[in-house]
Amino acid sequence: MKKGLFIVFEGGDGSGKSTAINSIYDWFVENKIKCIKTREPGGIKIAEDIRQVILDRNNTAMDGRTEALLYAAARRQHLVEKVIPALEDGVVVLCDRFVDSSLAYQGYARGLGIDAIMSINEFAIEGYMPDISILFDIDPKIGLQRINNNDNREINRLDLEKIDFHEKVREGYEIIYSNNKDRMIKINAEKSKEQIAAEIKNIIISKLDTKISLNI
């Protein structure tokens, strides 16, 4: 029985998800709420190893279906090894990407079909979905510019896709959001990091405070 809270941060490349996760994680820690931060693909050794294969800039021959299956495999291991145990222990899990990323990137932008990719992932996640998904909406040109201006961020295989791919990712997220407004909240990721952090805190307080005591 899930006791914790599963909060996922979604969005295109360079949208600021990682920065926001760090800020919200610190906020939870300051308020003495058990919390972990993690990412997809990755979070545990097996999934991190798969991540290296997926994002390796030399793997340009990777087929779209292979890519989707690798993401699902990494997701499955991450879920059973890290996310589910934390949730069952009453911990808040902050995750950088989950199944919606596969739907937007492989399902829509790669043209494999959102429903087809969801079917693959239904086998992997066995009904585990986020309590809330926060979608960071940003113009892909701005997101990619942020990446190019960030000397600390390694450029991966997906970053090298042409702009039309990233625009399709944004379109895919919009479709997913329009069909899942019960759990997804869209924010303007072109705001300052301080504004974004404040907005996310308000979202968490208003949407999820019935499940945990925030003591704020």
C-alpha positions in Angstrom: 0.0 0.0 0.0 1.5 3.3 -1.1 2.0 5.7 1.8 4.3 8.3 0.5 4.0 10.9 -2.2 5.2 10.5 -5.8 5.9 13.9 -7.4 7.3 13.9 -10.9 8.9 16.8 -12.8 8.4 16.7 -16.6 9.4 18.9 -19.5 11.6 19.4 -22.4 15.4 19.6 -22.3 16.7 22.8 -20.6 13.4 23.5 -18.9 15.0 23.8 -15.4 13.6 20.6 -13.8 16.8 19.6 -12.1 17.2 23.0 -10.5 13.7 23.0 -9.2 14.0 19.5 -7.8 17.0 20.5 -5.8 15.2 23.5 -4.4 12.1 21.6 -3.4 14.1 18.8 -1.9 15.9 21.3 0.3 12.5 22.8 1.3 11.3 19.4 2.4 14.4 18.7 4.3 14.2 22.0 6.1 10.7 21.1 7.2 11.8 17.7 8.4 9.8 15.7 5.8 11.4 12.4 4.7 12.2 12.9 1.0 14.5 11.6 -1.7 15.3 13.0 -5.1 16.0 10.7 -8.1 16.0 10.7 -11.9 15.1 8.7 -15.0 16.6 7.0 -16.6 18.9 6.3 -13.6 18.6 6.6 -9.9 20.1 3.1 -9.2 23.1 1.3 -10.8 21.3 -0.8 -13.3 19.2 2.1 -14.6 22.3 4.4 -14.7 24.1 1.8 -16.8 21.1 1.8 -19.2 21.1 5.6 -19.2 24.7 5.6 -20.4 23.7 3.4 -23.4 20.6 5.5 -24.2 22.3 8.9 -24.1 25.7 8.0 -25.5 26.4 10.5 -28.3 28.0 7.7 -30.3 24.8 5.6 -30.4 23.2 7.4 -33.3 22.1 4.2 -34.9 19.7 3.4 -32.1 16.3 2.5 -33.3 13.3 4.4 -31.8 11.7 1.2 -30.5 15.0 0.1 -28.9 15.2 3.4 -27.2 11.6 3.1 -25.9 12.3 -0.4 -24.6 15.5 0.6 -22.9 13.7 3.5 -21.1 11.0 1.1 -20.0 13.5 -1.4 -18.7 15.4 1.3 -16.7 12.1 2.6 -15.4 11.0 -0.8 -14.2 14.2 -1.5 -12.2 14.3 2.0 -10.8 10.7 1.7 -9.7 11.0 -1.7 -7.9 14.4 -1.0 -6.4 14.1 2.6 -5.3 10.7 4.3 -5.8 8.2 1.7 -4.5 10.2 0.9 -1.3 10.5 4.6 -0.5 6.8 5.2 -1.1 5.9 2.2 1.1 8.1 3.7 3.8 6.1 7.0 3.7 8.8 9.0 1.9 8.2 11.8 -0.6 9.8 10.9 -3.9 10.8 13.7 -6.2 11.6 12.3 -9.6 13.1 14.0 -12.7 11.0 12.4 -15.4 8.8 9.3 -15.5 6.4 7.7 -18.0 5.1 10.9 -19.5 8.6 11.6 -20.9 8.5 8.3 -22.9 5.0 9.2 -24.2 6.2 12.7 -25.3 9.7 11.7 -26.7 9.2 8.3 -28.1 5.5 8.1 -28.5 4.9 11.5 -30.1 8.2 13.0 -31.2 9.6 9.7 -32.5 6.2 8.9 -34.1 5.8 5.5 -32.4 2.4 6.4 -31.0 1.5 7.5 -27.5 -0.8 4.5 -26.9 1.8 2.0 -28.1 4.4 3.5 -25.7 1.9 3.5 -22.9 1.3 -0.2 -23.5 5.0 -0.9 -23.1 5.2 1.1 -19.9 2.0 -0.3 -18.4 3.9 -3.7 -18.3 6.8 -2.0 -16.6 5.1 0.2 -14.0 2.1 -2.1 -13.0 -0.2 0.8 -12.3 2.2 3.0 -10.4 1.6 6.6 -11.5 2.6 9.9 -9.9 0.4 11.6 -7.4 1.2 14.8 -9.3 3.2 15.6 -12.4 4.5 19.1 -12.8 5.0 20.0 -16.5 7.7 22.6 -17.2 6.6 24.3 -20.4 9.2 26.2 -22.3 10.0 27.3 -25.8 12.5 24.6 -27.1 14.7 27.3 -28.5 15.1 28.8 -25.0 15.6 25.4 -23.4 18.4 24.5 -25.9 20.0 27.9 -25.4 20.1 27.3 -21.7 21.9 24.0 -22.3 24.4 25.5 -24.6 25.1 28.2 -22.0 25.6 25.7 -19.2 29.2 24.6 -19.0 28.4 22.1 -16.3 25.9 20.1 -18.3 27.1 17.3 -20.6 25.5 17.4 -24.0 23.8 14.0 -24.6 22.4 12.3 -27.7 18.9 13.7 -27.4 20.3 17.3 -27.0 21.7 16.9 -30.5 18.4 16.3 -32.1 17.2 19.1 -34.5 14.8 21.8 -33.2 11.8 20.3 -34.9 12.2 17.1 -32.7 12.2 19.3 -29.5 9.2 21.2 -30.8 7.4 17.9 -31.3 8.3 16.9 -27.7 6.6 20.0 -26.5 3.5 19.3 -28.7 3.5 15.7 -27.2 3.5 17.0 -23.7 0.7 19.4 -24.5 -1.5 16.4 -25.7 -0.6 14.4 -22.6 -1.3 17.3 -20.3 -4.7 17.9 -21.9 -5.7 14.3 -21.3 -4.4 14.1 -17.7 -5.3 17.4 -16.0 -6.3 15.4 -12.9 -2.7 14.8 -12.0 -0.7 17.2 -14.2 -0.1 20.9 -13.6 1.6 23.0 -16.2 3.9 25.9 -15.2 5.7 28.5 -17.3 9.3 27.4 -17.1 10.6 30.6 -18.6 10.1 32.4 -15.3 13.0 32.9 -12.8 14.0 29.8 -10.8 12.8 31.7 -7.6 9.3 32.2 -9.1 9.1 28.6 -10.3 10.2 27.2 -6.9 7.5 29.4 -5.1 4.8 28.2 -7.6 5.7 24.6 -7.1 5.6 25.0 -3.3 2.1 26.5 -3.6 1.1 23.6 -5.8 2.3 21.0 -3.3 0.6 22.7 -0.4 -2.7 23.1 -2.2 -2.8 19.7 -3.9 -1.1 17.3 -1.5 -1.3 18.6 2.0 -4.2 16.2 2.7 -1.8 13.3 2.5 1.1 14.5 4.6 1.6 17.1 7.2 3.9 19.8 5.8 4.2 21.7 9.1 4.5 24.9 7.2 
